[in-house]
Structures are given as structure tokens and as C-alpha cells.
Amino acid sequence: MQHLLTKSFVQIPKQIPGIACLLLMVYAYGVAPLQPTLTREFNSTLTAFAIPVFALCFALAAAAMVLFHHFMKLQQWFMLSLIWLCAGALLLSLARSAEAFLLIRAFTGLGTGMMLPSALMLAPAGKKSGALGSLIMVMFALGAGMTFGPSLGGWINALAGWRILYHIIAILTAMLILAACLNKKRGKVMVELQNPTHKATDIFRIIWKSRYIYLFVYLTGIFHSGVFVWISNYFTVQYGQNEYHIANDLMVFGLPGLAVTFMLYRYHLDTRVLKILYAGLGLTIAGLIILMTNLPLWLAECLLAAMSVGFSCSQPIFIGILRMPASVKPLATGSAVLFAGYGSGPLIIIALLDIHMGAAMAFLVVLVMALAVVSRLVWRQPAIHLKSRGHFIRAGMHQKLQKI
């Protein structure tokens, strides 16, 4: 362990942060369609809070980096969180009660909360221009993990049981740790780029100027996480589908939006996002409302795909985080806000579903409308430049966004 906390941390291959964040999101969201199985196995409904417990603890740990990140290098924080993810996945696969299941999820959230902010702040050694690419890779890893994680959870549970999912995550994470320990190609490693030392007043000023970005990221997190819970409940109640088919439905919802998000970035359509923003969000709202009618299953699944495409237009590449100043404290705070949204969404939707499915749907519609308003404030707000890594990362994005 002492060796891991010193030498090996500075030899992280450039592919590892993205892969690690992908595994992190699979760990977080693989449980999404598994509530019936977990309820039967543990004879408890407490496992419905598996996502909120993990996400809120993750948010607390990410926020704690604002105060304590200077005690270790970012590479050290990242690798420590990777070790924690491996241990958390292994322990979760051994859980024998709902209480133990939730405690391990909380334990893993607290230990991995440093992963995202530290991953966002690492870049390929000797390649300043590669920092933006590294940042985009991490963002895509988050999106891909959230898209494929729930489906993988449902599919693997149907084939071999949910515990195998976490065995796989633990094994793959251990392989990443081993790759970091054995890596000797320093020209291809991730390093911490120099960040300026800000006074407390500067940090508060940056956070205040980024308040609309933080709000946008928080609301996006609520929608993304909450809508998975709503979809799972809707297709279970409305069509009596099992977990395997729910996993398919979640894939239908997630994959088109992920593909469109990639195209928005690849072809620079994100620079014109406000021109298609309201049409996309309107499509999402219409899909949610129409789903409340008595539709054939195939048509309901087509609407899921349309909603996915529509909502992706409001958040290409999680642009809220991309526009944040790229120094540790604002990014750690932004990561905490994102996962606070991920944790809040299921709690709100679960509470509203206890009232009526329509109440949860109405909340999602209002939430999308709020995102439409906040998104304009985010895209119109000038990027905040710092004389740091944030400057050259923001430079490329800002040149695109100024065309809006």
C-alpha cells in the first residue's frame, strides 16, 4: 500500500481515468433495474435507496476535496479512489442484508468521491493540447457508464445474478491498479498540471460567477437519475415487464441520446445548441406526457428514444462542467453538485411515485422546463478564464461558444 501511495501514482497511463470513471458509473447505476430482485433477496425495500446513498456520499467526498486536496497530489487521490472502488465492489458482492448493502454503498461513495474531480484535473504529460481531449474522454465515460450501467445490471442479473456484476467491476478495477503499478512509459502517463493558488475570496468569487453552471449541473443530475427510476417504475406497472426487459428499455432511452451527444461534439453542433435547445426539450416534454396515455409497448419504446434525443440537446458532453474553471476547487465543487443531483433525483421521484405516477411525470416536465431557462443563462454567461490549465481548456470551448 505504501508503494501505491507514492511511486505508482505518478505513472497512471492516460487511458485509466476514463475507464475508471466508466466503471464508477456502472457501479453506481448497475443497481437501477434490480430493485425487485434485491427486495426479494434481502426481504427489505431499503435497497431502493442504493443510488441516493452512493451518490450523496460521493458528493460529500468530492466537496471535501475543496478543503483537503492539498494533502496529497491529484494522482494519489485518484489512485486511492480506484483502490476504494475495487474494495467497495468486492464487498458489495458479499453483502447479505439490505443494511449491509447500503452501508457498503455509502462506504464506496465516500471513498471514490475524489475520483471524478482528480480525473478531470489530470492530462497527458507534455501535451497541453491533450488536456481538453482528456476532459472530454472523462465526460464521455460518465455518460457511457450511466447509459450502459443500468442495462448491464439487468442483463447480468438475468444471466448470472447481480453479484457477478460487482465481481466483474472489482476484477477490472484491480487490473487498472495493476496497470498503473507496472506502467513505465512516462511519456504516456497522466500528470497533474500546475494550478494557481487562489485566496478564499477568489474561490468564492469563482463559485458565485459559476452559480448558473452549478444550478444547471445539479438539475441535469436530478433529471438523469430521476428519469431512470421513473422509466423502471412506468414499464413495470404499465406493461408488467421484468428486470431484463427494463434493462432493454433503459438502453433504448440512453443510447440514442449518447450517440447524438457525441455527434453534437464531433461536428461542433454544440456551438449552435441554443438554436435547437427548445425543440429538443419540447420533444422530451411531449414524450413524457404522451407516455401517460395507453400506448402499445413498441410505440412507448419509440417515444423513449425520441425523449433521449431531445434531452441530449440540452447538455452536450455535460457542458456545464466543461465550462467550469479548471482548477481543483471549482471542479471538485462541480463534481459534488453533479452527484448531489444524481442522489436527489431518485429520492424525489420515489417520494412522488408513492403519491401517483402522474405526479412524478409532472415533476420531470417542470424540471425540463427549468433546464430550458437555466441553459440559456449558462450558454450566455462568459467563460471564466484563469491563468492555469483552465485557460487553454476553456480557450477552445469558449471560441466555439462565442458564436452563439
Secondary structure, 3 states (H helix, E strand, C coil): CCCCCCCHHHHEECCHHHHHHHHHHHHHHCCCCCHHHHHHHHCCCHHHHHHHHHHHHHHHHHHHHHHHHHHCCHHHHHHHHHHHHHHHHHHHHCCCCHHHHHHHHHHHHHHHCCHHHHHHCEEECCCCCHHHHHHHHHHHHHHHHHHHHHHHHHHHHHHHCHHHHHHHHHHHHHHHHHHHHHCCCHHHEEEECCCCCCCHHHHHHHHHHCHHHHHHHHHHHHHHHHHHHHHHHHHHHHHCCCHHHHHHHHHHHHHHHHHHHHHHHHCCHHHHHHHHHHHHHHHHHHHHHHHCCCCCHHHHHHHHHHHHHHHHCCCHHHHHHHCCCCCHHHHHHHHHHHHHHHHHHHHHHHHHHHHCHHHHHHHHHHHHHHHHHHHHHHHHCCCCCCCCHHHHHHHHHHHHHCCC
